[in-house]
Amino acid sequence: MPIADENCSLPVADRSELDAKVVDLAKLSIANLRAVWLECVGQLPPKRMSRDLMVRGLAYKLQERRCGGLSKSALRTIARLQQTQEFSDKAQPVRSISMKPGSKLIRDWRGTTHTVLVLDNGYEWQGELYRSLTHIANAITGAHWSGPRFFGLAKRAAIHVPRGDILKNAQT
């Protein structure tokens, strides 16, 4: 796992030495990696951390010590993101869909109109009680669907790629 960091101002000989240390990390046993992690990071790695992730983390630490860490600009950006609700430790739970009992959900699927009645303890479709909209969507389509998305209560995340970018990527 050689280090490919053009931003590191170390002389080539020092980079080769650093590369050799990273290669040596990959040869260590998991017990030795944990000991090195404790020495470098100051605490034991998480119990379920994979060997590969430990090697990568330690390689980063070695590189960080020799070449420097994140830029001040990157650290400011991280600090700013941590202040936003999206990345804070106090993130709010995702708001669940709430529907009042008696509400009706209507969906046309392949020429058939399906009506679902919202109850206190679930949903009624074709005279049967279901625990979730997903079970009803699966019964209607014969395939796995998100029930809220099938009934139009939740939208799929859209990824917007400008048309010009697609054309540029196709030409390269």
NORBELZI-V526796 format. One record per backbone hydrogen bond with DSSP energy under -1.0 kcal/mol. NH is the residue of the N-H (numbers start at 1). CO is the residue of the C=O. If there is no record, write none. Layout:
# NORBELZI-V526796
NH,CO
NH,CO
This chain:
# NORBELZI-V526796
8,5
15,11
16,12
17,13
18,14
19,15
20,16
21,17
22,18
23,19
24,20
25,21
26,22
27,24
28,25
33,29
34,30
35,31
36,32
37,33
38,34
39,35
40,36
41,37
42,38
49,46
54,50
55,51
56,52
57,53
58,54
59,55
60,56
61,57
62,58
63,59
64,60
65,61
66,62
67,63
68,64
75,71
76,72
77,73
78,74
79,75
80,76
81,77
82,78
102,118
103,100
105,116
107,114
109,112
112,109
114,107
116,105
117,124
118,103
119,122
123,130
124,117
125,128
128,125
130,123
136,132
137,133
138,134
139,135
140,136
141,137
142,138
150,146
151,147
152,149
153,148
154,148
166,162
167,163
168,164
169,165
170,166
171,167
172,168
